[in-house]
Amino acid sequence: ADETIFEYLVADNGNWMHWSKMVSVFDYPPDSLLDYHKILVPNVDNTRTIFLVDLIAQQGKAVLLI
């Protein structure tokens, strides 16, 4: 498990926190039928991306994802 600084963020209290602590729990609604292409299961990568895009958008900056 070669971890780098990119696996961590600075939390509100100023301490380093692993991105996995920010991943929300995915609750699949058993009583409804979801379209497969609309399901987004939270993981470290998309949690980090959404956080960074939101942070940059709050500053009124453009975001380009490649």
Backbone as ProteinMPNN parsed JSONL, in Angstrom:
{"seq_chain_A": "ADETIFEYLVADNGNWMHWSKMVSVFDYPPDSLLDYHKILVPNVDNTRTIFLVDLIAQQGKAVLLI", "coords_chain_A": {"N_chain_A": [[0.85, -1.187, 0.0], [1.36, 1.609, -1.188], [1.151, 4.712, -0.245], [0.475, 8.112, -0.997], [0.684, 11.699, -0.681], [-1.576, 12.43, -2.0], [-3.633, 10.791, -1.255], [-4.768, 11.879, 0.934], [-6.522, 14.509, 2.707], [-6.8, 17.848, 4.028], [-8.527, 18.172, 6.899], [-11.388, 19.909, 8.369], [-10.579, 20.524, 10.95], [-7.905, 20.887, 10.689], [-6.233, 18.706, 10.668], [-4.666, 15.88, 8.99], [-6.546, 13.733, 6.912], [-7.654, 10.631, 5.694], [-8.909, 10.085, 2.412], [-10.79, 8.05, 2.225], [-12.333, 8.215, 4.493], [-14.179, 10.127, 3.887], [-15.941, 9.065, 2.112], [-19.247, 8.41, 1.338], [-21.87, 6.213, 2.488], [-23.331, 3.823, 0.369], [-26.632, 3.376, -0.21], [-28.694, 1.148, -1.527], [-31.846, 1.472, -2.827], [-34.21, -0.809, -2.014], [-36.871, -1.033, -2.77], [-37.305, 0.181, -5.173], [-36.756, 0.561, -8.725], [-33.831, 1.118, -10.195], [-32.259, 2.811, -12.905], [-29.565, 1.338, -14.525], [-27.469, 2.886, -15.63], [-27.627, 5.209, -14.182], [-26.701, 4.834, -11.665], [-24.424, 5.687, -9.208], [-21.913, 4.622, -7.429], [-20.463, 5.542, -4.472], [-16.991, 6.144, -4.145], [-13.472, 6.417, -3.345], [-12.209, 7.834, -5.436], [-14.296, 9.172, -6.969], [-15.447, 10.643, -4.907], [-13.369, 12.347, -4.105], [-13.004, 13.771, -6.509], [-15.521, 15.064, -6.866], [-15.532, 16.673, -4.562], [-13.312, 18.383, -5.059], [-14.079, 19.633, -7.488], [-16.401, 20.976, -6.641], [-15.235, 22.707, -4.742], [-13.554, 24.313, -6.348], [-15.47, 25.404, -8.065], [-16.932, 26.995, -6.304], [-15.302, 29.143, -6.1], [-15.698, 30.404, -8.421], [-14.309, 29.583, -10.643], [-13.401, 27.971, -13.722], [-13.713, 24.491, -14.522], [-11.975, 21.801, -15.867], [-12.246, 18.551, -16.79], [-10.412, 15.744, -17.614]], "CA_chain_A": [[0.0, 0.0, 0.0], [2.176, 2.813, -1.311], [0.282, 5.876, -0.191], [1.112, 9.405, -1.208], [-0.059, 12.828, -0.133], [-2.832, 12.56, -2.74], [-4.656, 9.978, -0.592], [-5.188, 12.589, 2.145], [-6.948, 15.902, 2.617], [-6.744, 18.548, 5.3], [-9.886, 18.255, 7.439], [-11.766, 21.209, 8.928], [-9.837, 20.77, 12.187], [-6.503, 21.104, 10.352], [-5.503, 17.439, 10.654], [-4.727, 15.092, 7.774], [-7.561, 12.693, 6.958], [-7.667, 9.811, 4.481], [-10.11, 10.308, 1.604], [-11.773, 6.984, 2.456], [-13.221, 8.644, 5.587], [-15.168, 11.042, 3.316], [-16.833, 8.325, 1.212], [-20.548, 8.147, 1.951], [-22.385, 4.85, 2.346], [-24.293, 3.675, -0.719], [-27.828, 2.629, 0.161], [-29.5, 0.797, -2.695], [-33.252, 1.399, -2.422], [-34.717, -2.121, -2.423], [-38.246, -0.985, -3.257], [-37.408, 0.894, -6.446], [-35.96, 0.032, -9.825], [-32.938, 2.158, -10.689], [-31.601, 2.593, -14.187], [-28.173, 0.972, -14.277], [-26.566, 3.968, -16.017], [-27.78, 6.334, -13.255], [-26.157, 4.458, -10.361], [-23.06, 6.124, -8.929], [-21.509, 4.097, -6.135], [-19.384, 6.386, -3.954], [-15.682, 5.572, -3.854], [-12.491, 7.462, -3.045], [-11.926, 8.653, -6.613], [-15.347, 10.131, -7.31], [-15.625, 11.539, -3.759], [-12.316, 13.362, -4.205], [-13.277, 14.601, -7.682], [-16.677, 15.919, -6.572], [-15.091, 17.657, -3.57], [-12.439, 19.371, -5.694], [-14.87, 20.397, -8.455], [-17.235, 21.891, -5.853], [-14.366, 23.713, -4.14], [-13.125, 25.233, -7.401], [-16.664, 26.096, -8.559], [-17.289, 28.011, -5.313], [-14.428, 30.291, -6.347], [-16.063, 30.965, -9.714], [-13.323, 29.169, -11.642], [-13.811, 26.905, -14.635], [-13.118, 23.19, -14.241], [-11.867, 20.93, -17.031], [-11.909, 17.184, -16.409], [-9.956, 14.957, -18.762]], "C_chain_A": [[0.887, 1.24, 0.0], [1.263, 4.024, -1.357], [1.107, 7.139, -0.358], [0.26, 10.481, -0.559], [-1.426, 12.973, -0.799], [-3.956, 11.697, -2.162], [-5.217, 10.665, 0.654], [-5.666, 13.996, 1.824], [-6.797, 16.521, 3.992], [-8.183, 18.758, 5.764], [-10.132, 19.648, 8.013], [-10.995, 21.548, 10.204], [-8.338, 20.954, 11.953], [-5.662, 19.845, 10.321], [-5.648, 16.746, 9.308], [-5.746, 13.981, 7.954], [-7.546, 11.945, 5.625], [-8.983, 10.031, 3.739], [-11.177, 9.249, 1.849], [-12.734, 7.326, 3.589], [-14.335, 9.554, 5.081], [-16.19, 10.327, 2.43], [-18.136, 8.009, 1.941], [-20.986, 6.711, 1.668], [-23.423, 4.828, 1.228], [-25.44, 2.803, -0.244], [-28.661, 2.393, -1.089], [-30.949, 0.674, -2.254], [-33.894, 0.101, -2.912], [-36.116, -2.088, -3.032], [-38.409, -0.235, -4.573], [-36.477, 0.268, -7.476], [-35.131, 1.17, -10.408], [-32.412, 1.794, -12.065], [-30.115, 2.373, -13.924], [-27.223, 2.131, -14.567], [-26.673, 5.187, -15.098], [-27.198, 6.043, -11.874], [-24.713, 4.949, -10.259], [-22.715, 5.666, -7.518], [-20.331, 4.93, -5.64], [-18.104, 5.583, -3.714], [-14.708, 6.729, -3.651], [-12.292, 8.386, -4.242], [-13.04, 9.643, -6.926], [-15.672, 11.067, -6.149], [-14.615, 12.675, -3.817], [-12.594, 14.309, -5.368], [-14.432, 15.559, -7.431], [-16.299, 17.014, -5.581], [-14.276, 18.767, -4.228], [-13.184, 20.225, -6.712], [-15.754, 21.405, -7.72], [-16.41, 23.027, -5.26], [-13.932, 24.758, -5.163], [-14.31, 26.035, -7.929], [-17.112, 27.19, -7.595], [-16.461, 29.28, -5.493], [-14.71, 30.938, -7.693], [-15.083, 30.633, -10.822], [-13.891, 28.054, -12.511], [-13.064, 25.62, -14.289], [-13.118, 22.37, -15.524], [-11.423, 19.557, -16.552], [-11.549, 16.4, -17.658], [-9.794, 13.519, -18.332]], "O_chain_A": [[1.136, 1.842, 1.044], [0.671, 4.324, -2.394], [2.257, 7.227, 0.071], [-0.773, 10.187, 0.044], [-2.334, 13.572, -0.224], [-5.114, 11.861, -2.545], [-6.052, 10.09, 1.353], [-5.279, 14.593, 0.82], [-6.68, 15.817, 4.995], [-8.963, 19.44, 5.1], [-9.214, 20.459, 8.129], [-10.78, 22.722, 10.507], [-7.582, 21.154, 12.904], [-4.481, 19.908, 9.979], [-6.609, 16.979, 8.574], [-5.812, 13.356, 9.012], [-7.438, 12.555, 4.561], [-10.041, 10.149, 4.358], [-12.364, 9.533, 1.692], [-13.839, 6.784, 3.642], [-15.337, 9.737, 5.771], [-17.196, 10.922, 2.041], [-18.129, 7.418, 3.021], [-20.519, 6.083, 0.719], [-24.285, 5.704, 1.151], [-25.247, 1.632, 0.086], [-29.256, 3.319, -1.639], [-31.258, -0.147, -1.391], [-34.099, -0.064, -4.115], [-36.504, -3.02, -3.737], [-39.532, -0.037, -5.038], [-35.541, -0.455, -7.137], [-35.671, 2.077, -11.041], [-32.153, 0.627, -12.359], [-29.487, 3.134, -13.188], [-26.265, 2.337, -13.822], [-25.876, 6.116, -15.229], [-27.202, 6.916, -11.005], [-23.886, 4.656, -11.123], [-23.169, 6.252, -6.536], [-19.308, 5.014, -6.318], [-18.138, 4.488, -3.154], [-15.09, 7.893, -3.774], [-12.216, 9.603, -4.073], [-12.772, 10.827, -7.129], [-16.132, 12.184, -6.382], [-14.967, 13.835, -3.602], [-12.436, 15.522, -5.228], [-14.332, 16.743, -7.75], [-16.706, 18.164, -5.747], [-14.519, 19.949, -3.985], [-12.943, 21.429, -6.792], [-15.845, 22.561, -8.131], [-16.839, 24.181, -5.273], [-13.941, 25.954, -4.873], [-14.169, 27.225, -8.212], [-17.626, 28.218, -8.036], [-16.878, 30.364, -5.083], [-14.048, 31.904, -8.072], [-15.032, 31.331, -11.834], [-14.757, 27.293, -12.079], [-11.926, 25.659, -13.822], [-14.145, 22.258, -16.193], [-10.345, 19.415, -15.974], [-12.293, 16.395, -18.639], [-9.416, 12.672, -19.141]]}, "name": "protein", "num_of_chains": 1, "seq": "ADETIFEYLVADNGNWMHWSKMVSVFDYPPDSLLDYHKILVPNVDNTRTIFLVDLIAQQGKAVLLI"}
